[in-house]
């Protein structure tokens, strides 16, 4: 029986297709839906215009503002997902979770924490290098997760 479904969204078309599938399944099985957004903080490259390496400095404030904007964009993706649920599937019980860390690890650990019966994930991400990384995320989740995983392709 499917009682809890975890769906990962990143703002890509594939992730919103995964959300659509998860909503239909949640409604059909009267399952709780957990909508997960995950992002990984990475070191930003040091950018300089001139001078010797020992004179270069990192502006921590710029770094923090950058990551705050990334976090805010993920919050906006979750808000958009909530709007889709409320407008199209008002009977579905859902919650949202935003985590920071490697997306594949965050998906698997969140699925474990919430005791999800099914994970729904898009087969590719937002394009370019990101698409390759998120495509590898879905492969990692499929290969390593003990729960059933539904990979939704475009």
C-alpha positions in Angstrom: 0.0 0.0 0.0 1.2 3.5 -0.7 0.6 5.8 2.3 3.4 8.4 1.7 4.9 9.7 -1.5 8.0 11.9 -1.6 8.5 14.0 -4.8 11.6 16.1 -5.5 11.2 19.4 -7.3 13.9 21.7 -8.6 12.0 24.0 -10.9 12.6 22.0 -14.0 9.9 20.9 -16.4 10.8 17.3 -15.5 10.4 17.9 -11.8 7.0 19.5 -12.3 5.9 16.5 -14.4 7.0 14.4 -11.5 4.9 16.5 -9.2 1.9 16.0 -11.5 2.4 12.2 -11.4 2.8 12.3 -7.6 -0.4 14.3 -7.2 -2.5 11.8 -9.3 -1.0 8.9 -7.3 -1.6 10.7 -3.9 -5.2 11.4 -4.8 -5.8 7.8 -6.0 -4.2 6.1 -3.0 -5.2 8.8 -0.5 -1.5 9.1 0.3 0.2 12.0 2.0 2.6 13.9 -0.3 5.9 15.3 0.8 7.3 17.9 -1.7 11.1 18.2 -1.3 13.4 20.9 -2.5 17.1 20.3 -2.1 20.2 22.3 -3.0 23.8 21.9 -2.3 26.0 24.8 -1.2 29.4 24.7 -3.0 32.4 26.9 -2.8 32.2 29.8 -5.3 35.3 30.3 -7.4 37.6 33.1 -6.3 37.3 36.0 -8.7 39.9 38.6 -8.9 40.9 41.4 -11.3 44.5 42.1 -10.3 47.1 41.7 -7.7 49.0 38.8 -6.1 47.2 35.7 -4.7 48.1 36.7 -1.2 46.2 40.0 -1.7 43.0 38.3 -2.9 40.1 38.2 -0.4 36.8 36.6 -0.3 33.8 38.8 0.4 31.8 36.7 2.7 28.9 39.0 2.5 28.7 38.5 -1.3 28.9 34.8 -0.8 26.1 34.7 1.7 23.9 37.0 -0.4 24.4 34.6 -3.4 23.4 31.5 -1.4 20.5 33.4 0.2 19.2 34.1 -3.4 19.7 30.4 -4.3 17.8 29.4 -1.2 15.0 31.9 -2.1 14.7 30.5 -5.6 14.2 27.0 -4.1 11.6 28.4 -1.7 9.8 29.9 -4.7 9.8 26.5 -6.5 8.2 25.0 -3.4 5.6 27.8 -3.3 4.8 27.2 -7.0 4.4 23.5 -6.2 2.0 24.4 -3.3 -0.1 26.5 -5.7 -0.4 23.6 -8.1 -1.6 21.3 -5.3 -4.1 23.8 -3.9 -5.5 24.7 -7.3 -5.7 21.3 -8.9 -5.7 18.7 -6.0 -7.2 20.4 -3.0 -8.0 17.1 -1.3 -4.4 16.0 -1.2 -2.6 16.2 2.1 0.9 17.6 1.6 3.8 19.2 3.2 7.0 20.9 1.9 10.6 20.4 3.0 13.6 22.4 1.9 17.0 20.8 2.7 20.6 21.8 2.0 23.0 19.1 0.8 23.7 16.8 -2.1 20.3 16.3 -3.7 20.6 12.5 -4.1 21.5 12.1 -0.4 18.8 14.6 0.7 16.2 12.7 -1.3 17.2 9.4 0.2 17.5 10.6 3.8 14.3 12.5 3.7 12.5 9.5 2.3 13.9 7.5 5.2 12.9 10.1 7.8 9.3 10.5 6.6 9.0 6.7 5.9 8.0 7.3 2.3 6.6 4.3 0.4 7.4 5.8 -3.0 9.8 8.4 -4.4 8.8 10.3 -7.5 11.6 12.1 -9.3 12.2 13.7 -12.7 14.6 12.0 -15.0 16.5 15.2 -15.8 17.0 18.6 -14.3 17.2 22.2 -15.5 19.5 21.8 -18.5 23.2 21.8 -19.4 25.5 20.7 -16.7 22.6 20.9 -14.2 20.7 18.4 -16.3 23.6 16.1 -16.3 24.0 16.4 -12.5 20.3 16.0 -11.7 20.1 13.1 -14.2 22.9 11.5 -12.2 20.9 12.3 -9.1 17.9 10.2 -10.3 20.3 7.4 -11.2 21.9 7.5 -7.7 18.5 7.5 -6.0 17.3 4.5 -8.2 20.5 2.6 -7.5 20.8 3.2 -3.8 17.3 3.7 -2.4 15.4 0.9 -0.6 12.0 2.5 -1.5 10.4 2.2 -4.9 11.3 5.0 -7.2 9.2 6.3 -10.1 11.4 8.3 -12.6 9.2 10.6 -14.7 10.7 11.5 -18.1 9.6 14.6 -20.1 
